[in-house]
Amino acid sequence: MSRTRTAMLAALALVAGASGTAFAAGPAANAGISAVPCTVDYKVQNQWDSGFTTAVTVTNNGAAKSSWSVKWSYAGNQTVTSGWNAKISQSGKAVTVANESYNGTLGTGGSISFGFNASYSGSNAVPATFTLDGVTCNVEDGSGGGGDDGGGGDDGGGTGSRVDNPYTGAKVYVNPEWSAKAAAEPGGSRVSNQPTGVWLDRIAAINGVNGGMGLRDHLDAALAQKGSGEEVVQLVVYDLPGRDCAALASNGELGSTEIDKYKTQFIDPIAAILADPKYASLRIVTTIEIDSLPNLVTNTGSRATATPQCDTMLANGNYVKGVGYALAKLGAIPNVYNYLDAGHHGWIGWDDNFAPSATLFKQAATSEGATVDDVAGFITNTANYSALKENNFTIGDSVNGTSVRQSKWVDWNRYVDELSFAQAFRNQLVSAGFNSNIGMLIDTSRNGWGGTARPSGPGAQTSVDTYIDGGRYDRRIHVGNWCNQSGAGLGERPQASPASGIDAYVWMKPPGESDGSSSAIPNDEGKGFDRMCDPTYTGNARNGNNMSGALPNAPLSGHWFSAQFQQLMQNAYPPLS
């Protein structure tokens, strides 16, 4: 029976790889089945006429290693052109992948992920055999005495074992509540099966609000979706005392001094549910407290953008304490992966914000019992609109001797898009003391900027401003505008390991959920009215005193905004079919 089972595994790998879906041969843990010494999950994530992108995760079930080498051979003419997170070389059809200096350690049960781009013509079959340090993976090593499958069935993984990148080889939870709203919109079925974040933005959300799903309901639904494979559940943990001190629309229910209530009535109950052994096989990704720590860097003290509320939160330390406590409590759960919010390039991309933000994040991640080991990575652009990649100009360009950094749009920022910022900020975070294997997430839910207004090439070189404004995909009036932006579109669909240092593109903000109301709306959710959500507002220091660019007739933050959802689909990039 073992010979048949091995052949079946190889056949599954070929079928799954050709379709671009994940395949992982899990350790043979059932009675009577000998151990699989290593597994290789080879996932073709994107394929076009002449090339493809692949993510690979290698799991070592043997003795711990201080260095490693993975090898395979192609049957066709596939040629690796670039890679990340490993040293990749190719001789003819044979590919060799070796560790970088920072990821050579591969413990028993540990995993490492890397990726690459490659060219091909004709067929693109998945390699039939992979080896780790000369040992063949995805097959039994025969040391366990043989025997048959015993009817137990292999679960294909899904064990909840800790991995380097939780998104690799995993499905991601589709929130049925969001999916139903999206599907009910004309044309919404094109995206209603996409995974989005589940927002825990008040204490009541833990058990469900107004008859809606609570945290356990979502986790139970995720188990049902999971089947026998791996499943990621994405949670946004968002209820700090004095929350979002620079934006009234997303103010929370807790006052600036209610740190103890935050700990005992919000974080502790969430941690207790996530620690339930029932959910141990899920990979639970938590986005920790968006719009908090960056405010302490940019909106305090003598800065023109300072607010009294942010000065208060800096002085009382409750943002730092709250984030540290959340990281410590949730990080103690083996299958939880904490990703700390890191703003976006149009917030902390400037020299006087960049390094200080990394330093502050390290302070928070080592407070209240937390350590850097409680941080799997960081997320940028959460619920924001910054373009993923501006292709029509770079930060090094100049026009008639004037740097693009001097343009009104870039305004001396070091970064012009989210991907370059996230990759550079990751390096800064490692320099500040975070682990070298941290990964970044980028929220691409609303940064597509497609449609008829999308420039097809660079702007005119009349001046640096015509060059930038004529070529930029991001069509906001100002990079500081954040509320229900007119002209925005759905961005890249969620995907794992899309670029070096990036664990995934995600839709953490569910498209169609409002950023804030266009006018004051009485509510019991603690949400104020922020003029940045008013389309008639002429601005403040944080957006250069420009118009807000917000859509009209928006509901409270988090409530369904049909007109925005329709716009996001219309302006999606890549376009929807």
Secondary structure, DSSP 4 states (H G I P E B T S, - for coil): -HHHHHHHHHHHHHHHHHHT---------STT-PPPSEEEEEEEEEE-SSEEEEEEEEEE-SS-BSS-EEEEE-SS--EEEEEESSEEEEETTEEEEE--TTS--B-TT-EEEEEEEEE-SS--PPPS-EEETTEEPSS--STT-----TT-----S-S----S-TTTTEEE---HHHHHHHHHSTTGGGTTTS--PEEE-SGGGGT-STT---HHHHHHHHHHHHTTSEEEEEEEE---TT-STT-GGG--SS-TT-HHHIIIIIIHHHHHHHT-GGGTTSEEEEEE-TTSHHHHHHSSTTSTT--HHHHHHHHH-HHHHHHHHHHHHHHTSTTEEEEEE---HHHH-SHHHHHHHHHHHHHHHTSTT--GGG--EEEESTT----S---S--TT-EETTEEGGGSTTTTT-S-SSHHHHHHHHHHHHHHTT--TT-EEEEE-TT----STTS-SSPPPTTSHHHHHHHH-S---SSTT--SSBTT----SPPEEEEETTEEEEE--SPTTB-SS-SS----SS-----GGG-TT----GGGTT----BPSS--STTSB-HHHHHHHHHT-SSPP-
